[in-house]
Amino acid sequence: MFPRLVIPTLAAWVVGGALLPAQQANPTTPTAPANRLPLPAPLAIPQPGPTNNAPYAPQSILPGGIVLPLYPPGSPQLRAARVHEAEQYNLSKSVPGRINSIVNIHNPSIEVHTVDGGVSTGAAIILAAGGGHNTLNVGTEAADFVPFFYNYGVTTVILRNRLRKDGYEPTTDAVQDALQAIRLVRAHAQELRIDPSRIGILGFSAGAELSAPAALFYSGFDSTNNAPSDPLAGISSRPDFVGIVYPGPTPFRRGANPPIPADVPPAFITSPGAGDRVHAIWAAEYFNAMLNSGVPNVEMHIYGNGRHPGDPLPDGSRMTGGLTHRNGIPFGTWQDRFIDWFRDLGFLQKSGTETKAARDVAEFVKSPPRPANRQP
């Protein structure tokens, strides 16, 4: 007779010849052996520079960044009483070393991330992160784009502009920082292997309150910052393109009608729709002003589903911003539409060749269309 087989029930498992309750053997919650070493501490966590008597030296938030202060020491744009203060980093609690946002910016700067010469298009995108002018969300709305744009041969420039929370006025101080950043990148175009005719700015939410006016007010900025003592005198702050992503109020809010320069740059505009209605309205105001004036190469995508970054979602999570995929909804692919537009205008062609954007701007300056009749 064959011996009777003993088969453990579902309530027990055979482990090393002994029977243990099934719940103790859950493979998803293994018990670490007593001799297993703990995880080491994360390495290379970014740190702000020190506060001392000298102007604060902004640090790179990503490896390999080239950091340039926007203004020289002693510039009247800087507050002498605070320019020495260190920036403050808000680090992710779950991802070691990831900087979510920065505050206490008194020596504004840019951080440049170049691409290999073999893939470079010569294009450079200055990123103006959002944060309601209270913080600068350099994680999702800046740092994440460095590898994304690298794959398209585009140099990424992270702007660290001054904030309302730190005592500055966004419509003047922060907009000036954005225009100064464009001049500074253009001034160093040769060393950075950038085509000086392919430099633009892409702004998110509060950052779009910098990119939108940058498209309109560059001429006035250049004329008032052209003293012989200015090291960037004579270098244009005009962006060759602008991006306006779920924007804060633009210069066209509430029916305002500022003059549109003849050589206004092309614009890419995007926002969720009814779920982020106020930002969609601000996006549409900018688009309608450009469309009424016949400005070429202005493209807008308003998505039916989506919320503003930080807004609560039905599943209890919150809407993400910048490059992150948004719970599977189409708005999470806006960056692909941006690349389509960017390629269509010739910015991804070989560096040094004239872009379609430049040709169309020249034609618009030469023969602007008559504004559309606003009356029904």
KAKAKA-V953185 format. One record per helix or strand of 2 or more residues. SS is the DSSP state (2 for helix, 1 for strand). FROM is the first residue (numbers start at 1). LEN is the number of residues. If there is no record, write none. Layout:
[[SS:FROM:LEN] [SS:FROM:LEN]]
//
This chain:
[[1:12:4] [1:18:4] [2:22:4] [2:27:3] [1:66:4] [1:88:4] [1:99:5] [1:109:5] [1:124:5] [2:139:5] [2:145:6] [1:155:6] [2:164:3] [2:170:18] [2:189:4] [1:199:6] [2:205:10] [2:218:7] [1:241:5] [2:253:3] [1:266:7] [2:274:19] [1:298:6] [2:330:15] [2:356:11]]
//
